[in-house]
Amino acid sequence: QVQLVESGGGLVQAGGSLRLSCAASGVPFRRYAMGWFRQAPGKEREFVARITWTGSSTDYLDSVKGRFTISRDNAKNTGYLQMNSLKTEDTAVYYCAAAMTRWSEVATAYDVWGQGTQVTVSS
């Protein structure tokens, strides 16, 4: 089974940018569709973005469309979430997740999760 490790979180001012990385190991990353989710304090985990096994298709939460970009490099076994024009409401712990058989915005479709990385956007 694949293991996932996120990195790239931190503190940024509103309007700034961050790029999150999700490093996969254990199994070729190309066998998994990938998603990014986030969870803010006191809120449920929500879908942010997803990308297919080959990267041919992507999908986003409406509130991040045009600001966030999900991508992957299967040769490097790494996925990414580029976040631009960050807003205070983007503050959350961000998780990457991998799904072997389904491409979904539903968290229960994902088989493996990383430990999360904190993103804090200040005003």
Steps between C-alpha positions, in 0.01 A plus 500: 500500500618850427611735777447875469688789658388861454727802522497866411251637747565810706393850588427743218325834468173529316564529129813290523585158359610161620573175322423179682673178406390144559782247477395141443700188575447127515300452183523682163299815539350463152277223636307752706272790431579785736302751694557788737271564793505749784363529850461825687454513878147402597408404144470179309765390253417631153606421148733751336628348175552170322701371206481180302766230481666652195422860583271533200207636701464719807215628712475767769290631783316802363657741747854415388445490124731740324726526806617143565658258254546130561768312307713191519834367379477122492868469412578670831220328690381839615180698490460873544249764595593850390301753700490862386304803622457336836220617727462477876221246446754266339659448842486128579697180524543371146512129426592314186332168435531218250229281350579189302166430336285812519538862395277683739444811708376283784751436776389142558610408146863553594710212628804677639551835672797710592551651844402850393676835478382821661421801282433825682401813311517825696312819418 
